[in-house]
Amino acid sequence: MTDARVWLITGASRGLGKAFTEAALAGGDRVVAAARNVEPLTDLAGDHPGQLMPLPLDVTDRRGVFDAVERAAGAFGGLDIVVNNAGAMLYGMVEEATEEQIRAHMDVNFYGAVWVAQAVLPHLRARGGGRLLQVTSMGSGGGMATVGYYGASKAALDSVSEALAMEVEGFGIKVTIVQMGGYNTGLFTAGTTNTRPMEPYQPLREQMEAMWGDAVAPEPETAAPVIMELASLPDPPRRLIVGSQSFDHVLEMDRAQADLYRSWEHLSRIAPG
């Protein structure tokens, strides 16, 4: 296993994180699998002794993140690939969310990912390079009713990751923003905090729920081959949409936004700035 790479994957106990963990292990790599609750990883760790290290981690605890990353880097002699995957969902209208809910949501989806990135960069830099995969969303380019705060948290991570990629490329560290499509991850069940519904929004809520429909999302393991290939590319892209349908949706949204800008170009150009 001399050529085995070392992965650190957050949110690794379920959904996409667990699927990525299983794929990396199947490829002969070693994985530090971080999650708030690592109990779901017990059997997997038993099947891969010396190859998988479950690591309890709450990404909202900055000091705890730095301590955990030190343990992760020491477990297998360094880090090669970091997948910033831990996340949660805040479901409800913008007006409905409490301050506590909003701050807690951003703590996980944005600040938590930033803490992980800050903690791993010295280790990747000392190693002469590495990969940092920032898991965001295919919907991070624009807000949508009922999931506005989720989109906002992922948009913020998108933006800071673009800056980060420019800042660390000189160290041989490649950053890719991984815009995930919809997968059956449990995000809308175990990973969701719901606002208290306000009556004026009920018609829109019903409309959005009807739009989501009952379509069955693909299983997380179907996305894992993309991540495995991405991690192996010598010159990976700055951004990657994961999901065929999501690819089409993102391009459609981008075209609609470009059309909107063009339709009001005359007003924009009145100002000289």
PyMOL commands that set and color helices and strands:
alter all, ss='L'
color gray80, all
select helices_A, chain A and resi 15-26+39-47+62-75+99-126+148-171+199-212+220-222+224-232+244-263+265-268
alter helices_A, ss='H'
color red, helices_A
select strands_A, chain A and resi 6-10+30-35+52-56+81-84+89-91+130-135+173-180+192-194+239-242
alter strands_A, ss='S'
color yellow, strands_A
deselect
rebuild
show_as cartoon
